[in-house]
Amino acid sequence: MPRLPPWNLRVPIRIASCDALRPILDTPLPRLLAEQPLRERSGISFTYENVERGVKVSALQGSLEASAPLEWAFGSGAQAFTPVGRINGRYFEHRISYYTAAPGARRTLGHPGTPSPDPGSALGILQEPTTIFRCFNCHATGVKPGPDLASMIPGVTCERCHGAAADHALRGAPMKSAKSGRDGVTDLCGSCHRLPSENASRTPEVQDPLSIRFAPVGLTASACYRQSPELSCVTCHNPHQNASRDTSHYTQKCLSCHDARKPCTAGERSDCVKCHMQKRSPVPYLMFTDHRIRVY
């Protein structure tokens, strides 16, 4: 049976979704960008204006101007939103993102720290088709190489991990199982959240402090992971729910493997994460939990 477009399904399949990608007009980003005028040291200033299918960004420097439409907002907003648009049919990542921890619009991670030489450069970085496909493919469902967004569902839905769901929605057929086994689960999660390279360091956060953005890189370097045949991402995280903020939830997971009778040298038995998976800020305005489980 051919895969039906999602709008033809009689039963909605968007039961749960991670809003990792949304049309920019469906987010607070247009208002947030418009409320905070920006100006680079080079004198280039930015303005934002809502248009029919997105937000028109204009970079101005004296009599020079460059503009383009921003169509998508990457990120759930838990830490940041990054706008993406198109110039002459080619996708670009905007130079400006909005960070929510220390609220404000600032330079997008990975963009040059030096002032833009001209308004066109200030708009952002043009991305190769293979790169932008990977971006959309991890932040959305049903993306095809190109990227072809014709059948895309913004955000991470059931089909992103379980495959096409038309038979399930129309006739109640079982969904295809996601990857099974410790390595299969890790590979599935790591296909978006990143996996370590071959011969990766056992101390990835030392080799590359930014690697703590990618939880599987740290987790797979942990002694806990290497010595356990079962520990994986789903040991602690329910893939169908947002990550728990309850510290006791993770402590119980730790104690399910570690002897609960063994005394804690820190005198702490209610929050293992505080000592063994500390939070780090490898760059300003972003905070991540270091998933290389260890004694610091």
C-alpha positions, -999 to 999 in steps of 0.1 A, spaced: 0 0 0 15 34 -9 21 58 20 -7 82 23 -2 119 30 -8 126 66 -38 148 59 -57 119 44 -54 97 75 -87 92 92 -70 88 126 -44 114 136 -9 100 140 6 130 157 -1 115 191 32 128 205 57 151 189 89 169 198 85 204 183 121 205 171 110 223 139 81 246 132 71 272 107 87 304 120 53 321 121 41 294 145 67 304 171 73 336 192 105 342 172 91 369 149 80 390 178 112 384 198 134 394 169 114 425 161 115 436 197 153 436 200 169 457 172 204 444 165 235 461 151 269 446 144 302 464 151 306 468 114 275 490 114 252 464 98 217 465 114 189 440 111 152 445 107 124 418 107 90 420 91 63 394 89 54 384 54 29 359 39 50 327 44 76 337 70 97 366 82 116 389 59 150 397 74 169 427 60 206 435 67 214 472 61 247 490 59 245 526 47 229 524 12 236 487 10 208 461 18 203 424 15 171 406 25 157 371 24 127 352 39 131 331 70 107 302 69 115 277 96 126 278 133 148 250 144 148 241 181 120 236 206 129 268 224 140 250 255 175 266 249 172 285 216 155 290 182 176 292 150 159 306 119 164 290 85 153 305 52 161 305 15 181 327 -9 174 319 -46 161 285 -37 191 276 -15 187 272 23 207 293 47 211 293 84 205 328 98 234 345 116 211 354 145 195 330 169 173 336 200 186 322 232 160 316 260 182 309 290 196 344 290 169 359 269 181 377 238 190 375 201 227 367 196 251 352 171 242 316 160 266 290 173 292 281 147 290 314 128 321 337 125 328 359 156 342 387 135 318 414 121 302 406 88 320 422 58 288 430 40 250 428 43 248 396 23 272 378 46 252 391 76 222 371 66 238 338 74 256 308 60 244 290 29 242 252 35 249 224 11 219 202 2 233 172 20 239 193 52 205 209 52 188 175 45 205 162 77 192 192 96 156 188 84 157 150 87 166 151 124 142 179 133 112 166 113 95 135 99 91 123 63 120 144 49 135 131 16 169 139 2 171 172 -17 158 182 8 123 173 -4 98 187 21 66 178 2 56 151 27 74 165 57 57 167 91 75 193 112 87 179 145 97 144 155 66 121 153 60 84 156 70 78 120 104 93 125 115 62 144 88 36 136 83 41 98 52 48 78 20 46 99 -8 45 73 -17 9 79 -15 15 117 -38 45 115 -63 31 91 -65 -5 102 -49 -7 136 -19 -28 122 10 -29 146 36 -2 142 71 -13 131 93 -17 161 121 8 166 156 -6 169 161 -32 196 190 -42 217 214 -18 235 235 -10 204 204 -7 182 188 18 205 220 38 208 225 39 171 189 50 165 191 78 191 226 87 179 215 90 143 203 125 153 219 131 187 253 121 173 275 91 178 313 90 186 337 87 158 359 56 154 386 54 180 369 81 199 385 94 231 373 80 265 373 116 276 355 133 248 347 165 268 384 171 272 392 165 235 362 186 224 343 205 251 314 210 226 309 173 224 288 174 255 260 187 233 257 152 220 246 129 248 255 95 231 291 106 227 295 110 264 273 81 274 292 55 252 325 67 268 312 60 303 323 30 323 287 24 331 279 20 295 309 -1 286 304 -25 315 267 -29 311 251 -50 283 218 -32 287 224 5 295 211 27 267 194 61 262 160 46 270 171 32 303 167 67 317 146 85 290 111 76 278 114 84 240 77 92 239 79 119 265 100 150 273 130 143 295 120 141 331 131 170 354 127 149 385 161 141 400 147 112 420 137 96 387 174 94 376 185 84 411 163 53 410 177 44 376 212 46 390 203 25 421 186 -1 399 222 -11 389 244 2 417 241 -14 452 217 8 471 232 -4 504 267 10 495 273 42 513 275 74 493 308 92 501 291 125 494 263 117 519 238 122 490 213 95 480 186 116 464 204 131 435 232 110 418 232 133 387 244 163 407 277 146 414 281 122 384 265 139 354 271 176 360 258 204 339 282 223 317 281 254 296 307 249 268 295 281 251 277 312 264 239 309 268 237 271 263 237 245 291 240 207 287 241 177 310 274 159 306 264 123 299 299 108 305 289 93 339 318 95 363 333 107 395 345 143 389 
